[in-house]
Amino acid sequence: MDIRGAEAQTVCMPLELPSDAPTLLIRRSAFERAGLARTDIDARYNLTPEEFRVEGELIVIGPLYEEKALTDLVDQLEGLGLAYFDDYFEMSGNWPVWSRIFATERRE
């Protein structure tokens, strides 16, 4: 097989979303465009490495157990000009534990 001129393909691993609390998914390009920094998010919400995951173009923040954490984060993103659904969205974490849900970026 001749691969000259072929674009490199990166394989992104799907990230499992927790079923016990809300999780925010954000496009990495939107995160960077807004000038956000992981250290600021980590410090503000006291996140562990498992609660701020990056895989390819997708950033997964959560689970967010503190009641106001999700609304505060959404307000921050909107204040920075990011658009719900186009740049980020939240998953409620309200599904049965016997169901596993994974997220990954869409590759075209």
C-alpha positions as CSV (number, residue, x, y, z in Angstrom):
1,M,0.0,0.0,0.0
2,D,1.4,3.4,-1.0
3,I,0.9,6.0,1.7
4,R,2.9,8.8,0.2
5,G,0.9,12.1,0.4
6,A,-1.6,10.5,2.8
7,E,-2.6,12.6,5.8
8,A,-1.7,11.1,9.2
9,Q,-4.7,9.7,11.0
10,T,-4.8,10.0,14.8
11,V,-6.9,7.6,16.7
12,C,-8.8,9.2,19.6
13,M,-10.0,7.1,22.5
14,P,-13.6,7.6,23.5
15,L,-13.9,9.1,27.0
16,E,-16.5,7.5,29.4
17,L,-19.0,9.9,30.9
18,P,-20.1,9.4,34.5
19,S,-23.7,8.7,35.3
20,D,-23.7,10.2,38.8
21,A,-23.2,13.9,38.1
22,P,-23.2,16.5,35.2
23,T,-20.3,16.6,32.8
24,L,-19.3,19.4,30.4
25,L,-18.0,18.6,26.9
26,I,-16.2,21.4,25.1
27,R,-14.3,21.6,21.8
28,R,-10.6,22.1,22.4
29,S,-10.5,24.8,19.7
30,A,-13.3,26.8,21.5
31,F,-11.5,26.4,24.8
32,E,-8.3,27.8,23.4
33,R,-10.0,30.5,21.4
34,A,-11.7,31.7,24.6
35,G,-8.3,32.0,26.3
36,L,-9.1,29.5,29.0
37,A,-6.4,27.7,30.9
38,R,-6.7,24.2,32.5
39,T,-4.9,25.4,35.7
40,D,-7.6,28.1,36.2
41,I,-10.4,25.6,35.7
42,D,-8.7,23.0,38.0
43,A,-8.2,25.6,40.7
44,R,-11.7,27.0,40.5
45,Y,-13.4,23.7,40.7
46,N,-10.8,21.6,42.5
47,L,-10.6,19.0,39.8
48,T,-8.6,15.8,39.7
49,P,-6.8,14.6,36.6
50,E,-9.8,12.2,36.0
51,E,-12.2,15.2,36.1
52,F,-10.4,17.2,33.3
53,R,-9.7,14.9,30.4
54,V,-8.5,15.8,26.9
55,E,-8.6,13.5,23.9
56,G,-7.9,15.0,20.5
57,E,-10.3,17.9,19.9
58,L,-12.6,17.0,22.9
59,I,-12.3,18.2,26.5
60,V,-14.4,16.6,29.2
61,I,-14.8,18.4,32.5
62,G,-16.5,16.5,35.2
63,P,-18.2,14.9,36.9
64,L,-19.1,18.2,38.6
65,Y,-20.5,17.3,42.0
66,E,-20.9,20.8,43.5
67,E,-24.4,22.0,42.8
68,K,-23.4,25.4,41.3
69,A,-20.3,24.3,39.5
70,L,-22.0,23.5,36.2
71,T,-24.1,26.7,36.1
72,D,-21.0,28.8,37.0
73,L,-18.9,27.1,34.3
74,V,-21.6,27.6,31.7
75,D,-22.0,31.3,32.7
76,Q,-18.2,31.7,32.3
77,L,-18.2,30.1,28.9
78,E,-21.2,32.2,27.7
79,G,-19.5,35.3,29.1
80,L,-16.4,34.5,26.9
81,G,-18.6,34.3,23.8
82,L,-18.8,30.5,23.5
83,A,-22.1,29.1,22.1
84,Y,-24.0,26.3,23.7
85,F,-24.1,23.2,21.5
86,D,-21.7,24.7,18.9
87,D,-18.8,25.0,21.2
88,Y,-19.8,23.1,24.3
89,F,-22.7,21.2,25.9
90,E,-23.5,19.3,29.1
91,M,-24.5,15.8,29.8
92,S,-26.8,15.5,32.9
93,G,-25.3,12.4,34.3
94,N,-28.8,11.2,34.8
95,W,-28.8,7.8,33.4
96,P,-28.7,4.3,34.9
97,V,-25.3,3.0,36.1
98,W,-25.8,-0.1,34.0
99,S,-25.6,2.1,30.9
100,R,-22.1,3.3,29.8
101,I,-21.9,6.4,27.6
102,F,-18.7,7.4,25.8
103,A,-17.8,10.6,23.9
104,T,-15.3,11.2,21.2
105,E,-14.7,13.9,18.6
106,R,-16.3,13.4,15.2
107,R,-13.8,12.6,12.4
108,E,-14.7,13.3,8.9
